[in-house]
Amino acid sequence: KQYLAALSQRPEIKYAQSAFNTNYPQYNFLVNVPLAKLKGVSLTEIFGGMRGYVGGVYAADFTKFGKQFRVMVQSPPEDRNNLQSLNKIFVRNKQGQMIPITQFVTLEKTSGPQSVSRFNLFNSASVSGAPNAGYSTGDAIAAVNEVAETLPNNFDIAFSGLTREEISSGSQTAMIFLITVIFVYLLLAAQYESYILPFSILFSLPLGIMGAYLSQSLAGLENNIFFQIALIMLIGLLAKNAILIVEFALQERLKGSSITQAAILGAKERLRPILMTSFAFIFGLMPLVLSTGVGSNSNRSLATGAAFGLLIGTVLGLLVIPALFVIFQSIQEKIKPVKQ
């Protein structure tokens, strides 16, 4: 309870709850072992008798009308619904005598958990929760770990389910983005037959990515898997816009235009198709950005970053991409002059 209370006080946590309750009424089954041995009754007989009378045991199967039925041995409900029912339970000793179980068994009233679950071979209690608005699941996990440091030395925490998968795969996200950028770079290098010119496209991508993070933060949405998918999609869309400008500018340069003039012509001639495709995509995402109800959080996380990241990346890219083309094309021509 103290751990849940401390966890609920954290701003990253929307709620934290647990179904674990140690106040469930119970009885401890206490056996006077020396007396039982003196009477010639083994512990196996005692616990087997209790299990058969109260819990029930599987005895056999029989077939009737072509169907198989299971035989369970158990005392009637009226003979096991109160403490006095123990007086009706007898066990057989080694001499074959039936001895009432109450001679060496007592019940002690106590309280405890209704059931005890185990996780990694240890007794465990399950705690569930959710991140607050404006915080990611990573922030919530960090808060859980920080609060867990206040637990006594004989307590520890472990994550399960999707949270465990997120922690184990968290380091893979950066690798996926890196592979995406490298893949785009290699394709562009093969297309332009240059290792320098593709940087004019790659260096324009951070504008849209920063716009996506900014819009996600202003909208109070978390950095989750849906937003990360949107970022990968955004990289492809922004790269496509930059390729349109650089490709046309390179063609103009090969025709004899200066580097600066070719960059301006590329941005001017490709302005309409870039705006048409970008705004068509943005308007197509608006229903998801404005969605409400069940599942709206995932829809908004996916659409908000992609839509506003593309908007900011497109507007600023029309200004930055020509400048980047001038810089890197100049470097390229110092290494290998253009044959006009």
Steps between C-alpha positions, in 0.01 A plus 500: 500500500784739578660421165173562314446824691850623415457397138167681470664822620734506201390741223592243233246248634130539425400215730656196666294214636526143620248227571731351762329507841639348820176549699321199359359288792679168533566212738839350567490120508719407799598137553638366828757275334628320816145416607412380150801268498404376845155413365658324203371747241730630227490851358410350163182352648411828670542722196355238267191473716452875515546527124249224436234626741529872431676554168400185317717245320477340158418128534416350161308534174196313374314493171123535469295546182822536305624789711783496750443629851752579772455372856595748774499399868398776740282544805159669457492882532313487831783293650775750414345846537611584859770429756292235674526293182849398611339278764358285219837439335684182595832357384631144527811425707748217451288265711199558275309705757302811394612801705333844493729751337424757770720306745818635340380779267398854597400801292644845567311801363720743311508713186711490187488515120222315322758339274878509477650540155862447405721685256848368423456249787432776757174593673367804318226762488392650169483880462353670193484864400507751217707809413351842553414731211811656353731221622625201305508141615875541533446782751258280695746209505774731629265625775417142602870416528572813705220426748614137519835616639318588825385139553664288773792280402286185501267642231563547130301574185490344154305595189286268290290508185524791257703706746770234514500481120530878476798504736676218316437656158551863603862500387390372158307817414810711448651220293190488278519874433872474427442215255222703334727800448787284373268322258372832363856630470619196306209523257563870441873444459428240232246727330721810487827307464635715781579455867470875566173614342272266705588705809300791355194278544590335830582831673152629415328218691562631857271798430195279464606268782534795740159622383352159577645499854382857555144427388492182707609692809253785446216252450587326828559166329759243603797367311369149440534236232236669282696826498819312414324339203389849395861620514617223266217586260584870531864440405387342173258782416750777575771321303261471205439877500871573520574256218257684272686828550852360485429284195360792299777735619764247396346474154507880464862503611589245233329723242738785584326699772705622794473309826297775666273549200447124470401478869249784463351350185472161667306642796283713271410228252435232764300729731156403370538118506665515844220712646229290335629165625594631845172676572300209361677275750453751784128547435461123478639470853273766650219254593755303702645815658152608613377152592331431834373195683649154536843470337526873434828530689681264264340666196602846614852387592547360151340785306599814693875453471480395134264781394660797674851363451435486127346849504798657675751292305340596167479874568851530642640246256408716202737760642773276638532231231615740223763643736619150589516413130723801434735403784540130423493535121784751530697250708421225249622706205827574675556125514352415160405783261169476318507423128240733353 
